[in-house]
Each structure stands twice: as structure tokens, then as C-alpha cells.
Amino acid sequence: MLKIRGLLPPHQQLSIEELVQQMRFYFPHEVFPPVYGIRDLLLAEFILKSHGLVAEEMNPLYYNFESTEEIPLPKEYASPTQKYYIEKMELVRAVDFESYEKFEASLVKDLHKCPLACSVKLYPSFNDITGKQLYDPTVNEVRQQGLHSMLLVARGRNEKAKHFLEFQDSYGTDVGDDGFVRVRMGNDLNTHYVRFTL
């Protein structure tokens, strides 16, 4: 949304590193090693409203969440204190809809406005995804391992006519297709997503 409004350069994104660092400072019992996952996305609202985030190039994703050292800023940044803030954050949950199909329709509608932070159910097969393979757990995968937050950037349909949502994963480019993961639609895998107001 910041890019759409011309507030953030098209080649930039906000710093995940800084978000996790601040979450660890303010909510140490919610974000902890070894995964450093943000289990409750609504906690991030405090950071995004009150403190804001710098651009990724000012605090790149090094998975250095314990560090207290100051990160040197690129010389080309005229305003090294530039921060980006939100006004409001709303959690949209699948359980609040009459059906999962209606939840996904709302998700896709909001995706047309901007990329969305979403939480996806994790099953063992998530760790086996390669290339453009769909994440589509089988009925035999009864053990859910938790939730994983990713950035929803697109939707599509593969060569077998299966509809999917495409996410950019924060685990790096070794995951899926150069860091992008396709999650099959219609299978109750997305639990909630976040709407922002700037």
C-alpha cells in the first residue's frame, strides 16, 4: 500500500529484521528463538503505529535478531531516520465468516488493493515444497505444527487448473520458487490476514 501511494520506492520493502528486533524488545515472551516467528500479528500493530519501520536496505534481513549493534546506513539515504507508519491494523479471521469460501473471497478482494500479511497452517509437507509445487497437505497429515506468517502477493492457477495463492516467504530464497510459495486455495489453510490503514 505504501508503494501504491508512492510513499515507498518500488524496489524497496519494509525491514522484517527491524520488526522482529522490536517485537523481541517489547514482547520477549511472544517472539523467541530458534524460530522468532510472530505468533500474534496484532502485537505488531503497536510497533507499526508507534515506532514505525525503516526500509529493508537500512536494516537487511540477516536473521540477527539478538544483535544490539547499530547497523551502518547506506550513504545514498538522505534521511537515515525515515520511518514508515500505519494508522490502523485490522485482523480478518476465517472463523468470523459463514464459510471458508467467503473468507477467501474477502482475502482476494483485499489482495487487489495491496499485498497482505497472512497466517497459514503448517503441516510437515510445507518443509518439502520445491519450485512451483503447490502446498496442499493430504488428509494423512493430521499433525499441524503451528502457523506461519507470509506476505500474500498474488493468486493464480497452475497447469492442472488448481487455484493457488502465492506468498513471499521470509525464510529466504531457498524456500519454494526462489522464496515464493504457492498454497492451494479452497483447503482451509489460511487462518487470518491483516488489513492496514495508512
C-alpha atoms as one frame of an Amber mdcrd trajectory, in Angstrom:
protein
   0.000   0.000   0.000   2.912   2.352   0.719   4.257   1.666  -2.792   0.863
   2.198  -4.405   0.645   5.616  -2.742   4.202   6.484  -3.780   5.456   6.637
  -0.196   7.930   3.742  -0.522  10.183   3.253  -3.572   9.018   0.371  -5.841
  12.262  -1.579  -5.332  12.021  -1.406  -1.530  10.142  -3.175   1.257   9.938
  -2.632   4.989  12.505  -4.253   7.258  11.399  -7.618   8.649  14.625  -7.629
  10.657  13.646  -4.429  12.456  10.097  -5.667  13.086  11.344  -8.865  14.754
  14.019  -6.940  16.699  11.402  -4.529  18.070   8.948  -7.354  18.765  11.664
  -9.135  20.756  12.303  -5.971  22.746   8.660  -5.154  23.575   7.182  -8.679
  23.622  10.038 -11.055  24.581   7.642 -13.810  25.683   5.932 -13.852  22.282
   8.930 -13.876  19.914  11.765 -16.166  20.869  14.491 -18.427  19.435  15.081
 -20.502  17.465  12.284 -19.574  15.012  11.473 -15.954  16.007   8.014 -16.279
  14.470   5.435 -13.623  15.305   2.557 -15.736  16.611   0.137 -12.869  17.242
   0.151 -10.450  14.315  -1.939  -7.928  16.241   1.001  -7.312  18.568   2.820
  -5.842  15.577   0.242  -3.026  15.449   1.907  -1.337  18.428   5.275  -1.351
  16.625   3.882  -0.228  13.271   1.788   2.603  14.762   4.114   3.877  17.490
   7.624   3.188  16.232   7.340   2.532  12.505   9.812   0.591  10.395  12.728
   1.578   8.198  13.202   0.331   4.649  14.785  -3.103   4.178  18.071  -1.721
   2.823  18.576   0.208   6.081  18.215  -2.946   8.201  18.500  -6.003   5.918
  17.273  -9.472   6.839  20.340 -11.148   8.353  18.388 -13.146  10.961  20.469
 -11.242  13.513  17.579 -10.739  15.921  19.698 -10.800  19.086  22.076  -8.048
  17.973  22.102  -4.672  19.677  24.754  -3.228  17.371  23.812  -0.271  15.226
  23.652  -1.160  11.533  25.509   1.245   9.209  23.201   3.076   6.831  23.781
   3.375   3.063  25.302   6.730   2.053  22.636   7.328  -0.597  19.976   7.688
   2.101  19.451  11.426   2.537  17.189  10.901   5.550  18.504   7.983   7.615
  15.679   8.385  10.114  12.892   7.823   7.540  10.283   5.580   9.168   7.017
   4.228   7.796   3.914   4.042   9.987   0.360   2.754   9.850  -2.792   4.306
  11.282  -4.793   1.141  11.916  -4.458  -2.622  11.695  -7.419  -4.996  11.456
  -7.276  -8.785  11.772  -9.616 -10.603   9.366 -10.241 -14.161  10.596 -11.644
 -17.115   8.661 -13.720 -18.227  11.662 -15.708 -14.971  11.509 -17.141 -15.836
   8.063 -20.090 -18.106   7.193 -17.781 -20.262   5.102 -14.138 -20.582   4.141
 -15.093 -19.691   0.561 -16.440 -16.307   1.724 -13.271 -15.707   3.721 -11.134
 -16.440   0.646 -13.309 -14.125  -1.463 -12.635 -11.326   1.042  -8.921 -12.170
   1.003  -8.738 -11.994  -2.795 -10.716  -8.724  -2.866  -8.281  -7.121  -0.418
  -5.310  -8.571  -2.327  -6.368  -6.436  -5.331  -5.599  -3.351  -3.210  -2.160
  -4.413  -1.909  -0.110  -7.411  -0.700  -1.336  -8.869   2.607   0.280 -10.383
   5.684  -1.386 -13.790   6.196  -1.084 -16.730   8.560  -1.029 -20.209   7.047
  -1.371 -23.559   8.824   1.872 -25.513   8.844   1.941 -29.247   8.197   5.050
 -31.422   7.681   4.802 -31.219   3.865   5.461 -27.449   3.972   9.136 -28.236
   4.517   9.216 -30.355   1.342   7.967 -27.714  -1.117  10.270 -27.134  -4.085
   9.915 -24.912  -7.127   6.348 -24.142  -8.191   4.933 -27.162  -6.353   1.661
 -26.483  -4.520   1.486 -26.645  -0.767  -1.534 -28.923  -0.445  -1.387 -31.124
   2.670  -3.014 -34.551   2.467  -5.662 -35.899   4.841  -2.949 -38.123   6.332
  -1.135 -35.068   7.723  -3.027 -34.894  10.969  -0.337 -33.125  12.974  -0.414
 -29.361  12.481   2.878 -27.762  13.501   1.534 -24.271  14.076   1.068 -21.143
  11.964   3.457 -19.322   9.677   3.066 -15.681   8.582   3.951 -14.777   4.997
   3.261 -11.968   2.545   0.487 -12.769   0.064   1.444 -11.210  -3.272  -0.629
 -12.920  -5.992  -3.138 -15.578  -6.947  -3.103 -17.886  -9.936  -3.885 -21.263
 -11.463  -1.354 -23.959 -12.278  -1.130 -26.317 -15.276  -3.543 -28.743 -13.545
  -6.129 -25.930 -13.208  -5.694 -25.794  -9.423  -6.138 -22.330  -7.952  -3.455
 -21.095  -5.576  -2.300 -18.107  -3.549   1.350 -17.102  -3.932   3.281 -15.960
  -0.870   6.705 -14.439  -0.378   8.315 -16.359   2.466  10.639 -14.701   4.993
  12.759 -17.877   5.265  14.761 -16.788   2.217  15.240 -17.779  -1.419  15.913
 -21.460  -0.665  12.207 -21.990   0.003   9.831 -22.885  -2.852  10.453 -20.988
  -6.076  13.235 -18.521  -5.179  11.481 -17.622  -1.914   7.894 -17.778  -3.206
   5.454 -20.468  -2.073   2.188 -21.478  -3.735  -0.623 -22.505  -1.380  -3.650
 -24.289  -2.802  -6.925 -22.396  -2.408 -10.110 -23.916  -1.006  -8.449 -26.166
   1.563  -8.830 -24.147   4.786  -5.099 -23.396   5.108  -5.278 -19.625   5.627
  -6.469 -18.717   9.107  -6.360 -14.911   9.035  -4.858 -11.874   7.354  -4.237
  -8.234   8.164  -5.764  -5.076   6.671  -3.808  -1.859   7.120  -4.949   1.757
   7.084  -2.215   4.326   6.427
